[in-house]
């Protein structure tokens, strides 16, 4: 079996398993369910993973590595902290619009891994959050009104929860969604002529 064939089959297994986990939940899914969904034999799946926990781990690891490495690549072209944040938001949103099932699995099955594997995933999460927090801190400068940790988690939450409502086949294209998220986070929703949100009716 060639490396290309191996990667292709593993990719199929991980993407299909992510879809099934997202639809019916990790704990409610058996390896036989996944065998039926993927069209792979149990022996074929066990060639790639030793157990369901390892399968969930590989889904999460591959997804986090993809978004982290992509973010690092996107930042190489950043001209200043604000531009870098814009590039990171655009990468994050477009990446996850292409991986909606993985997003749901990351959110709903965050605590389903065994301890050692959970710690490994938490380390990747920390790297990404730290990267974003440092960018936001650089962009804010001294005397910023918002705590950079609050701003960081607000942005991560805004981006990560799109799977609950966003339809990639709907009216808003993924790149348009990414552009609007960047605009909202970096510039807010009030127009230049609006000084405050009106009180009352």
N, C-alpha and C positions, 0 to 999 in steps of 0.2 A: 504493500500500500504506500503510495507516495505522500509526501507532506501536503501537497495541494488537496488530495482526496481526503486526507485526515482532517485538515482544517475545514474543508467544506462540510463534511459530515458532522463535525463537532459544532460548527456554526449552526447547522440545521437543528441539532439537538438542543442547543442552548436557546435559540430563538423560539422554538416550538414549546419547550418546557416553560419558558418565561410567559408565553401566552396562556398556557394551561394553568400555571400557578396564579396568574392574574385573574383568570376567569373563575376558578373554583377554589383557590386557596392552596397554599403549600401543604398544610397538614391533611387536607382532604384528598390530596392527589397521591396515587400510588405509582410505583414504577411501571406497573402493567398499564395504567392509564396513559403514561408517557410513551410506552411502547406502541400502543394503539395510535396515539396522536402523531407520533413521528414516523411510523411505519418501520421502525427499527426493532430488531429482536432484543430481548432482555440481555442476551450475551453481547449484542452489538453495543448497547448502551453501557454495559459494564466494562467494555473495552476502554471507554473514555473516563468513566467515573466509577468509584467503588461503592457509592451509596447516594441516596437522595440529598443528603446534607452537602456532600461535595458538589453535586449538581447545582444546588442553590448558591453555594459559595462561588462557583465558577461564573454563574450568571452575574452575581453582584460584583465580583472582582473585575470581570471583563468590562462591565458597564462603567464602573468607577475609573478604571484605568483609561478607558476610551475618553471620558469627559475630562480627566486630569491631563492626559497627554495632549489632547486637542486644545485645551485651554493654554497650556504652556507654549504650544506652537503658535496659537493666535496672538499671544502676548509678545512674541518676538518682533512683530510689526508695529506694536504700539508706539505712538509718538509722545505720549504723556499719560499720566495716571487716568485721566478721564477717558481718553481714547482707548486705553487698555481695558478699562471696565466695560466700555461699549463693546469691544471685540470679544471679551469673555462672555458677556450676556448673550450676544448673538450666537456664539458657538454653543453655549449651554442650551439655549432654547431650541435651536435647530437640531442639535444632537438628540435631545429628548423627544422632540416631535417625531423623530424617526425610531424611537425606542419607547413607545408608550407603555407597552406591557412590562418592560424592564423597570420603568419608572414606578409603576404600581407595585411591583414585587419589592423594589428597594424600600418603598414606604411602608407597605403592609407586612413585610416579612423581615423587618430590620432586626428583630430579636429572635428569629427562628434558628439561627445558626448555633452550633456548639461554640463553647467559649473561645477556643484558640482561633477558630476561623472568624468569629465575631470580632476579636481583637485585631485581626489582620484588616478586616473591612473598616473598622473604626479608625485605624491608622491612615488609610487612604482618604477617608472623610475628613480627618483632621488636616491632612496636607492641603486638601482643596479649600477648606474653610480658611485656613491660615493664609493661603495664597490670595484669596479674595479679600480677607480682612486687611492684609497689608496694602493691597491696592487701594481700598477705600480709605484707609488711614492716610496714605500718601496724597490722595485726591482731596481730602478734607483739609489738611493742613492744621495749623494751630487754631484753637478757639472754636472748633466745630461744635455745633449745637447737638448733633446726634452722636451717641456713643457708637464707635465703629463696630462693636460686636452686635449691637441692636440692628444697625444698618445691614450688616452682613447676613444675619439670620433672617431679617425681613426679606432681603433679596433672594436668598436661597429658597425660602418658603414660597415666595411669589412664583419663582421659576419651577420649582419641583412639583407644585400642585396642579399644574396645567392638565395633567392626565385626568383630573376629575371633571373637567368641563370642555377642554379643547378638542375639536374635531379637525385633524389634519386635512380632511377632504371637504371641509366647510368653506365659508366665504373668505376667511382670513388665511392667507398662505403662511407657511412657517417662517419665512424670512420677514414677512410683514409683522407677524406676532413678535418676533425677536426685536425688530425695530421699535415697536411700540413699548415693549418692556424696557428697553434701553432709555427711551424718551421719558417714560414715567419715572424711572429710578433716578436718572441723572438730572432731569429738569422739572419734575413734578407735573401735576395735572392742571394747575392754575395758569391762566393766561397772563401775559405781561401786564394787562390792564386790571387784573383782579388782585386785590391786596389781601383779601380774606374770604373764607367761606361764609356766605350769608347766614345770619341767624334767623330762625323763624321761617315763615312762608314766603 
